[in-house]
């Protein structure tokens, strides 16, 4: 598939649930949200049908997201079936890491190809107290995690991916007033292990509209102060928009996704399928194509191909997050948990 701006669309992000076992400050409101009823979410069979059709149209890489995708029962079996679809060359997973050990146990901890082709793990702090603040799981509150969960579980999962040889990308969102003191230490997780640590500029989706981002350039200066001058990495790591750098003495790479201050939309290759079946052309899109309605209305495969092609034709040249900020930080109505951001 090629959109009207000449971009090849070969990457699909699939949200399999809007539910999550955390309540991160940049993702959802403190009071929580009303989850979609089960019947309002696509079944795994419906998702697999859509992925098969889109693989026939040129989708080659699929990212399984949520909410937290591993809270949905049967996720491991679904991923195995997704990997078996002809034309799908790569299936990766993005997760907060809390259930990753359980996922590996369900899959038997076999060779890399039997699991997933890569894992993105969200990690915004290395401090247990700040972890509780950012994820709203502070001890003594309704959302308190049981012993051994929280940050220790994420760090154990990180070690397990290393032991299994699964490529890992750590995703960190720098937040003014929350995790400035952790950013250098998080970067150091790529010093002795060949993994990517990526810093993602905060985007004004849902609850994030009231928070203050730390620009990528400011963070780059901080890392240069602590570790030496970063050298641009000429290769490509994965399917995303990150710009990667090498730091002196580091085995892994540091990535920056500067969605607000730099942008990368001219190279965008993705579509997004929500857990409710809405296919959207851009993370900043409020609307999209309701494929669930078509699926449950008895549409043919040809009809679904037509709908996807129409959606690709509507893909905008760039996101509109800067415009959202200029309108007095108006909140985008969709939160990250809605669209697997």
C-alpha positions in Angstrom: 0.0 0.0 0.0 1.2 3.5 -0.9 -0.5 6.6 0.4 -1.0 9.8 -1.5 2.3 11.2 -0.2 4.3 8.2 -1.6 4.8 6.5 1.8 4.8 2.7 1.8 2.4 1.4 4.5 3.7 -1.9 5.7 3.4 -1.7 9.5 0.3 -2.3 11.6 -0.1 -1.6 15.3 -2.9 -3.8 16.8 -4.4 -3.0 20.2 -6.0 -6.2 21.6 -7.4 -4.5 24.7 -7.9 -1.1 26.3 -7.5 -2.5 29.8 -4.3 -2.1 31.8 -2.9 -3.1 35.2 -1.4 0.3 35.7 -2.8 3.8 35.7 0.1 5.9 34.4 -0.2 9.7 34.7 0.3 10.4 31.0 -2.0 7.6 29.9 -5.3 7.8 31.9 -7.0 9.9 34.5 -6.5 9.3 38.2 -10.1 8.2 38.6 -9.6 5.5 36.0 -11.8 4.9 33.0 -14.7 2.8 32.0 -13.4 -0.2 30.1 -15.0 -1.4 26.9 -17.4 -4.3 27.4 -16.0 -7.5 26.1 -18.4 -7.7 23.2 -17.3 -4.2 22.0 -13.8 -5.4 21.5 -12.7 -7.4 18.4 -12.4 -11.1 19.0 -9.0 -12.7 18.2 -10.6 -14.4 15.2 -11.7 -11.0 13.9 -8.3 -9.5 14.4 -6.6 -12.4 12.7 -9.0 -12.1 9.7 -8.2 -8.4 9.4 -4.4 -9.0 9.7 -4.6 -11.7 7.0 -6.4 -9.4 4.6 -4.0 -6.5 5.3 -1.0 -8.9 4.9 -2.3 -9.5 1.4 -2.3 -5.8 0.8 1.3 -5.3 2.0 1.4 -5.3 5.8 4.6 -7.1 6.8 5.2 -6.1 10.4 2.7 -6.1 13.3 3.1 -4.6 16.8 0.7 -6.1 19.4 -0.3 -3.4 21.9 -2.9 -2.5 24.5 -3.7 -1.0 27.0 -1.5 -3.7 28.4 -1.8 -6.5 25.9 -0.8 -9.3 28.2 -3.9 -8.8 30.5 -6.0 -10.3 27.8 -6.4 -14.0 28.3 -5.1 -16.0 25.3 -2.6 -13.4 24.1 0.2 -15.9 23.7 -1.9 -18.2 21.5 -3.1 -15.2 19.5 0.5 -14.1 18.9 1.5 -17.6 17.7 -1.4 -17.6 15.2 -0.5 -14.1 14.1 3.0 -15.1 13.3 1.7 -17.9 11.1 -0.2 -15.6 8.8 1.4 -15.7 5.3 3.1 -12.4 4.5 3.6 -11.4 8.1 7.4 -11.2 8.6 7.7 -9.8 12.1 5.5 -9.7 15.2 6.6 -7.7 18.2 5.0 -6.8 21.5 4.9 -3.6 23.6 4.2 -4.1 27.3 4.7 -2.5 30.7 6.6 -5.7 31.7 4.6 -6.7 34.7 3.2 -9.9 33.1 6.1 -10.6 30.8 7.5 -13.4 32.9 4.1 -15.1 32.9 3.9 -14.7 29.1 7.3 -16.4 28.7 6.2 -19.3 31.0 3.1 -19.8 28.9 5.1 -20.0 25.7 7.5 -22.4 27.2 10.5 -20.0 27.0 11.5 -21.6 23.8 13.7 -20.2 21.0 13.2 -16.6 20.0 11.2 -17.4 16.9 8.6 -19.3 19.0 7.9 -16.2 21.1 8.0 -12.7 19.6 10.5 -11.1 17.3 11.1 -8.2 19.7 9.7 -6.6 22.9 9.2 -3.0 23.8 9.1 -2.4 27.6 8.0 0.8 29.1 10.2 2.0 32.0 10.1 5.6 33.2 12.1 5.4 36.4 14.5 3.2 38.4 13.2 4.4 41.7 10.4 2.4 43.4 8.8 5.5 45.0 8.7 7.4 41.7 7.5 4.2 39.9 4.5 4.3 42.3 3.9 8.0 41.6 4.1 7.7 37.8 2.0 4.5 37.6 -0.3 5.5 40.4 0.4 2.3 42.3 1.6 4.0 45.5 1.5 1.7 48.6 -1.7 2.1 50.6 -3.8 3.1 47.6 -6.4 1.1 45.8 -4.0 0.5 42.9 -1.1 -0.8 45.2 0.7 -3.8 43.6 1.3 -7.0 45.5 4.8 -7.8 46.7 7.4 -8.5 44.0 5.3 -6.7 41.4 6.0 -3.2 40.2 9.5 -2.2 39.3 11.1 -5.5 40.5 8.9 -7.4 38.0 9.8 -5.1 35.2 13.5 -5.5 35.9 13.2 -9.3 36.1 11.5 -9.3 32.8 14.2 -7.2 31.3 16.8 -9.8 32.5 14.7 -12.6 31.1 14.5 -11.1 27.6 18.3 -10.8 27.7 18.7 -14.4 28.6 16.3 -15.5 25.9 18.1 -13.4 23.3 15.0 -11.4 22.4 15.7 -7.9 21.0 14.5 -5.3 23.5 13.7 -1.6 23.3 13.1 0.3 26.5 10.7 3.2 26.1 11.0 6.1 28.6 8.8 9.2 28.6 10.7 12.1 30.2 8.4 14.2 32.4 9.2 17.5 34.0 8.7 17.2 37.8 8.6 13.4 37.8 11.7 11.6 36.5 14.4 14.1 35.5 16.8 12.4 38.0 16.3 9.0 36.5 17.0 9.7 32.8 20.7 9.3 32.9 20.4 6.0 34.8 17.9 4.6 32.4 20.2 5.5 29.5 22.9 3.4 31.3 20.8 0.3 30.8 22.2 0.2 27.3 25.8 0.6 28.5 26.7 -3.1 29.2 23.9 -4.8 27.2 23.2 -4.5 23.5 19.7 -3.1 23.8 18.1 0.2 22.7 16.9 2.8 25.2 14.5 5.2 23.6 13.3 8.5 25.0 9.9 9.6 23.7 8.7 13.2 23.9 5.4 13.5 25.6 2.5 13.9 23.2 -0.8 15.7 24.3 -3.0 12.6 24.3 -5.7 12.4 26.9 -4.3 12.9 30.4 -0.9 13.9 29.1 -2.2 17.3 28.0 -1.7 18.7 31.5 1.9 17.5 31.9 5.1 19.2 30.9 7.4 17.3 28.5 11.2 17.4 28.5 12.4 18.2 24.9 14.7 15.7 23.3 17.5 18.3 22.7 17.6 19.0 26.4 17.9 15.4 27.3 20.6 14.8 24.6 22.6 17.6 26.3 22.2 15.9 29.7 23.5 12.6 28.3 26.4 14.2 26.6 27.4 15.8 29.9 27.3 12.5 31.7 28.6 10.1 29.0 30.3 12.0 26.2 29.3 13.1 22.8 26.7 11.0 21.1 27.5 9.8 17.6 24.6 9.3 15.1 24.0 5.7 14.2 23.7 5.3 10.4 21.7 2.0 10.5 18.1 1.3 11.2 16.8 -0.4 14.3 13.3 -1.8 14.0 10.2 -0.2 12.3 9.7 3.0 14.3 10.7 6.6 13.9 13.5 6.8 16.5 16.8 8.5 15.7 19.6 6.4 17.2 23.0 7.4 18.6 26.0 5.6 20.1 27.5 6.8 23.3 31.2 6.2 24.2 31.6 2.7 25.8 28.0 1.7 25.3 27.1 -1.7 23.9 23.6 -0.6 23.0 22.1 2.4 21.4 20.2 5.5 22.6 17.2 6.6 20.6 15.1 9.8 20.5 11.5 10.0 19.3 11.1 13.7 19.2 7.5 13.8 17.9 6.9 17.4 19.1 10.2 19.2 18.4 11.4 17.5 15.3 8.7 15.3 13.7 9.2 12.3 11.5 5.9 12.0 9.7 7.4 12.1 6.2 8.6 8.5 6.8 5.5 7.2 8.6 4.7 3.6 7.5 1.9 2.6 9.9 -1.8 2.1 10.5 -3.4 1.5 13.9 -6.2 -0.8 14.8 -7.9 -0.2 18.1 -9.3 -2.9 20.3 -12.7 -1.7 19.3 -12.0 -2.3 15.7 -11.4 1.3 14.5 -8.6 1.6 12.0 -6.8 5.0 12.2 -4.2 6.5 9.9 -2.4 8.5 12.5 -1.8 8.6 16.3 -3.4 12.1 16.4 -6.5 11.0 14.5 -9.8 11.3 16.4 -11.7 9.4 13.7 -11.1 6.3 11.6 -12.7 3.4 9.8 -15.1 1.3 11.9 -14.1 -2.2 10.8 -15.9 -3.9 13.6 -19.2 -2.6 12.2 -18.3 -4.0 8.8 -17.1 -7.3 10.2 -20.2 -7.9 12.1 -22.4 -6.7 9.3 -21.2 -9.6 7.1 -18.8 -7.7 4.9 -16.7 -9.7 2.4 -12.9 -9.8 2.3 -13.1 -7.6 -0.8 -15.2 -5.1 1.0 -12.7 -5.0 3.9 -9.8 -4.4 1.4 -11.8 -1.5 -0.1 -12.3 0.0 3.3 -8.6 -0.3 4.3 -7.6 1.3 0.9 -10.0 4.2 1.5 -8.5 4.7 5.0 -4.9 4.7 3.6 -6.0 7.4 1.1 -7.0 9.6 4.0 -3.7 9.3 5.8 -2.6 12.9 6.7 0.8 14.3 5.8 1.6 14.8 9.5 0.2 14.7 13.0 -1.5 17.8 14.5 -0.1 17.7 18.1 1.5 21.1 17.8 -1.8 22.6 16.9 -3.4 20.9 19.9 -0.7 22.4 22.2 -1.3 25.9 20.7 -5.0 25.7 21.6 -4.3 26.2 25.3 -3.2 22.6 25.7 -6.6 21.2 24.7 -6.7 17.5 25.5 -6.9 15.1 22.6 -10.0 13.0 23.4 -8.3 9.7 22.9 -5.9 8.4 25.6 -2.9 6.2 24.9 -4.8 3.2 26.3 -7.4 3.6 23.6 -5.0 3.4 20.7 -2.0 1.5 21.8 0.3 4.6 21.6 
